[in-house]
Amino acid sequence: MRHANPLCLGLLAGVLLAGCASQTTQPSQYSGFLADYSQLRPTTSASGAPVLRWVSPDFKDADYRSVYVEQPVFHPAPKPSDQVSQDTLDRVADYLRQAIAREVSQRMPVVDTPDRDSLLLRSAITGVDVSAEGLHAYEVIPVALVLAAANTAAGTRDRDTVIYVEMEAVAARDGRPMVRVVRKGHGLQLENDSTQLSLDDLRPVLDTWAQDARSFRP
């Protein structure tokens, strides 16, 4: 099995939620990337995953002729380490943009430069939960503790990972938000606390997010 170091996944930034504590991101885990979280409501994505979402009553597909996919960011900015390199972080963000563009292009033209009839898709990767398999919630290593020391007894245990994202669709013509989504997804299980992170460890969940973006209906 191909796995990665859970300790420095925290460098992807944001706040942490214990893997089994909830199926959706809790208010205490919001990163501040979105301007308003107050209208988010629980629902399900096209793939059946639980998400928090808000859709403007003014949003209509027919109002837009193209989509511009902005480069995803990490919010707040991560600090690379020996286990999580800047190259890997860049690959994760690049792949998420490519996957969203690939999927959304099957529904609407994706453009390199937005115009007034475009919908802008913005996204931020805001956190990752890295918990040793079988540990209780209070034993989970916080994302905020950069390079935190692992529990020695748990260092060789498999670790579950959960990655968090916040997304927003904005009308290019006037900057009004049309859709906001906050969700989390499971990456591949990590073998121990000393394996290098790679894009492959997160690719499946990034693909699912992109497919759900394509299949979204208000």
Number of C-alpha atoms within 10 A of each C-alpha: 6 13 22 26 20 32 29 30 26 28 27 27 24 27 23 25 27 21 24 11 11 10 15 19 22 15 9 9 15 19 19 13 21 17 9 11 17 8 11 16 14 16 13 13 21 15 12 9 16 19 19 21 21 21 19 13 9 9 17 12 10 7 12 18 15 22 27 22 22 14 15 22 23 21 20 18 13 21 16 19 13 12 21 24 17 14 11 17 22 14 15 24 19 14 19 23 21 18 19 23 24 16 20 23 15 11 13 16 14 22 17 10 10 16 17 13 15 22 27 23 23 20 25 22 25 30 31 32 29 28 30 29 19 12 14 13 14 9 14 20 25 21 25 16 14 19 18 13 11 17 13 9 8 17 17 16 17 18 26 22 24 23 24 26 26 25 20 22 22 21 21 19 14 8 12 13 21 19 19 24 22 26 22 26 23 18 20 19 22 27 21 20 25 17 16 19 23 20 17 17 20 23 16 14 19 26 18 19 23 19 20 19 21 19 15 11 11 11
